[in-house]
Amino acid sequence: MEGQGQDRTDKEIQDSRQEPAVVKNDVEEQVETLDLDEEYQVTQSGEDGKRFEFDGMWATLRSTQSKSMRRYITKKRNISGKLSDSSNKQGIKDTVEVMAKVLIVDWGSMGKNGVMNFRGKPVDNSYKDKVKVLTALAVLRDKIYGICNTFSNFKDDDGDDVLD
């Protein structure tokens, strides 16, 4: 009795590798075609920037899949390793540079005056201030990079996204 029910012929194995069984309904099924171009195309907000609100601040961000990002990466052949690689200083420097120059279009505070402070000084939208803040605050850098790197965040071009 050993192995009973487990022995399969070569034909049965071959048949099981064929197309999976399809359960047919009484109603004729309509199969929609998945348009990969449409599904994975970067929307206009991914290219131009989309406003996100989180942690008491707002930021207009571009997708990491945007043409601006691809052009920048192509131009900067010396970017080492993988972006967002916080295991080495060069990875952090490269990520911060790309974020400050390409991904973060604008940012500010949700407070009444809209001013953000860092170490007691106001922060504006300059490259220098972005680099200073993103280099020092890994949690903020990772959060913003995560938003930019999540393709579905840019699928809907309507309005702002409020993130938890």
TORKOL-4160 file (C-alpha; in steps of 0.2 Angstrom, whole numbers, padded with zeros to 4 digits, m for minus):
164
<pt num="1" X="0000" Y="0000" Z="0000"/>
<pt num="2" X="0015" Y="0011" Z="0001"/>
<pt num="3" X="0014" Y="0026" Z="m0011"/>
<pt num="4" X="m0004" Y="0022" Z="m0015"/>
<pt num="5" X="m0013" Y="0037" Z="m0023"/>
<pt num="6" X="0004" Y="0046" Z="m0026"/>
<pt num="7" X="0010" Y="0037" Z="m0041"/>
<pt num="8" X="0006" Y="0047" Z="m0056"/>
<pt num="9" X="0009" Y="0042" Z="m0074"/>
<pt num="10" X="0020" Y="0053" Z="m0085"/>
<pt num="11" X="0004" Y="0057" Z="m0095"/>
<pt num="12" X="m0005" Y="0063" Z="m0079"/>
<pt num="13" X="0010" Y="0074" Z="m0075"/>
<pt num="14" X="0011" Y="0081" Z="m0092"/>
<pt num="15" X="m0008" Y="0084" Z="m0092"/>
<pt num="16" X="m0007" Y="0094" Z="m0076"/>
<pt num="17" X="0006" Y="0106" Z="m0083"/>
<pt num="18" X="m0007" Y="0111" Z="m0097"/>
<pt num="19" X="m0018" Y="0126" Z="m0095"/>
<pt num="20" X="m0027" Y="0127" Z="m0078"/>
<pt num="21" X="m0045" Y="0121" Z="m0077"/>
<pt num="22" X="m0057" Y="0135" Z="m0080"/>
<pt num="23" X="m0074" Y="0135" Z="m0071"/>
<pt num="24" X="m0087" Y="0139" Z="m0084"/>
<pt num="25" X="m0103" Y="0149" Z="m0078"/>
<pt num="26" X="m0120" Y="0147" Z="m0086"/>
<pt num="27" X="m0117" Y="0166" Z="m0091"/>
<pt num="28" X="m0105" Y="0169" Z="m0104"/>
<pt num="29" X="m0089" Y="0176" Z="m0097"/>
<pt num="30" X="m0082" Y="0192" Z="m0104"/>
<pt num="31" X="m0064" Y="0194" Z="m0102"/>
<pt num="32" X="m0057" Y="0211" Z="m0102"/>
<pt num="33" X="m0040" Y="0215" Z="m0109"/>
<pt num="34" X="m0027" Y="0222" Z="m0098"/>
<pt num="35" X="m0018" Y="0236" Z="m0106"/>
<pt num="36" X="m0001" Y="0237" Z="m0098"/>
<pt num="37" X="0003" Y="0253" Z="m0106"/>
<pt num="38" X="m0012" Y="0261" Z="m0097"/>
<pt num="39" X="m0009" Y="0252" Z="m0081"/>
<pt num="40" X="0009" Y="0256" Z="m0079"/>
<pt num="41" X="0010" Y="0273" Z="m0087"/>
<pt num="42" X="0016" Y="0287" Z="m0076"/>
<pt num="43" X="0002" Y="0299" Z="m0075"/>
<pt num="44" X="0004" Y="0318" Z="m0077"/>
<pt num="45" X="0004" Y="0320" Z="m0058"/>
<pt num="46" X="0019" Y="0308" Z="m0057"/>
<pt num="47" X="0028" Y="0318" Z="m0070"/>
<pt num="48" X="0024" Y="0336" Z="m0064"/>
<pt num="49" X="0022" Y="0332" Z="m0046"/>
<pt num="50" X="0007" Y="0328" Z="m0034"/>
<pt num="51" X="0004" Y="0336" Z="m0017"/>
<pt num="52" X="0004" Y="0324" Z="m0002"/>
<pt num="53" X="0000" Y="0329" Z="0016"/>
<pt num="54" X="0008" Y="0319" Z="0030"/>
<pt num="55" X="0015" Y="0322" Z="0048"/>
<pt num="56" X="0010" Y="0340" Z="0048"/>
<pt num="57" X="0018" Y="0345" Z="0032"/>
<pt num="58" X="0014" Y="0344" Z="0013"/>
<pt num="59" X="0026" Y="0340" Z="m0001"/>
<pt num="60" X="0023" Y="0341" Z="m0020"/>
<pt num="61" X="0032" Y="0325" Z="m0026"/>
<pt num="62" X="0036" Y="0316" Z="m0042"/>
<pt num="63" X="0036" Y="0298" Z="m0045"/>
<pt num="64" X="0053" Y="0289" Z="m0046"/>
<pt num="65" X="0046" Y="0282" Z="m0062"/>
<pt num="66" X="0045" Y="0299" Z="m0070"/>
<pt num="67" X="0054" Y="0305" Z="m0086"/>
<pt num="68" X="0063" Y="0318" Z="m0075"/>
<pt num="69" X="0070" Y="0305" Z="m0064"/>
<pt num="70" X="0075" Y="0293" Z="m0078"/>
<pt num="71" X="0084" Y="0308" Z="m0087"/>
<pt num="72" X="0093" Y="0313" Z="m0071"/>
<pt num="73" X="0099" Y="0295" Z="m0068"/>
<pt num="74" X="0105" Y="0293" Z="m0086"/>
<pt num="75" X="0114" Y="0309" Z="m0085"/>
<pt num="76" X="0122" Y="0305" Z="m0068"/>
<pt num="77" X="0131" Y="0288" Z="m0072"/>
<pt num="78" X="0141" Y="0289" Z="m0056"/>
<pt num="79" X="0126" Y="0286" Z="m0045"/>
<pt num="80" X="0133" Y="0271" Z="m0035"/>
<pt num="81" X="0122" Y="0256" Z="m0030"/>
<pt num="82" X="0104" Y="0257" Z="m0027"/>
<pt num="83" X="0095" Y="0273" Z="m0022"/>
<pt num="84" X="0088" Y="0273" Z="m0004"/>
<pt num="85" X="0103" Y="0262" Z="0001"/>
<pt num="86" X="0106" Y="0268" Z="0018"/>
<pt num="87" X="0119" Y="0256" Z="0022"/>
<pt num="88" X="0133" Y="0267" Z="0015"/>
<pt num="89" X="0137" Y="0285" Z="0015"/>
<pt num="90" X="0137" Y="0286" Z="m0004"/>
<pt num="91" X="0120" Y="0278" Z="m0006"/>
<pt num="92" X="0113" Y="0291" Z="0006"/>
<pt num="93" X="0121" Y="0305" Z="m0003"/>
<pt num="94" X="0115" Y="0299" Z="m0020"/>
<pt num="95" X="0097" Y="0297" Z="m0013"/>
<pt num="96" X="0097" Y="0314" Z="m0005"/>
<pt num="97" X="0104" Y="0323" Z="m0021"/>
<pt num="98" X="0091" Y="0314" Z="m0032"/>
<pt num="99" X="0077" Y="0319" Z="m0020"/>
<pt num="100" X="0082" Y="0337" Z="m0018"/>
<pt num="101" X="0085" Y="0340" Z="m0037"/>
<pt num="102" X="0071" Y="0329" Z="m0045"/>
<pt num="103" X="0058" Y="0321" Z="m0033"/>
<pt num="104" X="0053" Y="0335" Z="m0021"/>
<pt num="105" X="0046" Y="0349" Z="m0032"/>
<pt num="106" X="0040" Y="0359" Z="m0016"/>
<pt num="107" X="0037" Y="0357" Z="0002"/>
<pt num="108" X="0030" Y="0366" Z="0017"/>
<pt num="109" X="0021" Y="0366" Z="0034"/>
<pt num="110" X="0003" Y="0363" Z="0036"/>
<pt num="111" X="0004" Y="0376" Z="0050"/>
<pt num="112" X="m0004" Y="0394" Z="0049"/>
<pt num="113" X="0011" Y="0402" Z="0042"/>
<pt num="114" X="0017" Y="0387" Z="0032"/>
<pt num="115" X="0035" Y="0389" Z="0038"/>
<pt num="116" X="0045" Y="0373" Z="0043"/>
<pt num="117" X="0060" Y="0375" Z="0055"/>
<pt num="118" X="0075" Y="0364" Z="0057"/>
<pt num="119" X="0087" Y="0366" Z="0071"/>
<pt num="120" X="0079" Y="0383" Z="0075"/>
<pt num="121" X="0080" Y="0390" Z="0058"/>
<pt num="122" X="0067" Y="0391" Z="0044"/>
<pt num="123" X="0068" Y="0379" Z="0030"/>
<pt num="124" X="0063" Y="0384" Z="0012"/>
<pt num="125" X="0062" Y="0375" Z="m0004"/>
<pt num="126" X="0081" Y="0377" Z="m0009"/>
<pt num="127" X="0092" Y="0363" Z="m0014"/>
<pt num="128" X="0103" Y="0367" Z="0000"/>
<pt num="129" X="0089" Y="0366" Z="0013"/>
<pt num="130" X="0082" Y="0350" Z="0006"/>
<pt num="131" X="0100" Y="0342" Z="0007"/>
<pt num="132" X="0103" Y="0348" Z="0025"/>
<pt num="133" X="0086" Y="0341" Z="0031"/>
<pt num="134" X="0085" Y="0325" Z="0021"/>
<pt num="135" X="0103" Y="0320" Z="0026"/>
<pt num="136" X="0100" Y="0323" Z="0044"/>
<pt num="137" X="0082" Y="0315" Z="0045"/>
<pt num="138" X="0083" Y="0298" Z="0039"/>
<pt num="139" X="0065" Y="0294" Z="0044"/>
<pt num="140" X="0058" Y="0309" Z="0034"/>
<pt num="141" X="0070" Y="0304" Z="0019"/>
<pt num="142" X="0063" Y="0286" Z="0019"/>
<pt num="143" X="0045" Y="0292" Z="0021"/>
<pt num="144" X="0046" Y="0304" Z="0006"/>
<pt num="145" X="0056" Y="0291" Z="m0005"/>
<pt num="146" X="0043" Y="0278" Z="0000"/>
<pt num="147" X="0029" Y="0289" Z="m0007"/>
<pt num="148" X="0039" Y="0293" Z="m0023"/>
<pt num="149" X="0043" Y="0275" Z="m0025"/>
<pt num="150" X="0025" Y="0268" Z="m0023"/>
<pt num="151" X="0018" Y="0268" Z="m0041"/>
<pt num="152" X="0000" Y="0267" Z="m0035"/>
<pt num="153" X="0002" Y="0284" Z="m0026"/>
<pt num="154" X="0002" Y="0293" Z="m0044"/>
<pt num="155" X="m0012" Y="0283" Z="m0052"/>
<pt num="156" X="m0026" Y="0295" Z="m0047"/>
<pt num="157" X="m0023" Y="0313" Z="m0054"/>
<pt num="158" X="m0037" Y="0320" Z="m0044"/>
<pt num="159" X="m0033" Y="0331" Z="m0029"/>
<pt num="160" X="m0021" Y="0329" Z="m0015"/>
<pt num="161" X="m0017" Y="0313" Z="m0005"/>
<pt num="162" X="m0017" Y="0313" Z="0014"/>
<pt num="163" X="m0006" Y="0300" Z="0020"/>
<pt num="164" X="m0006" Y="0292" Z="0038"/>
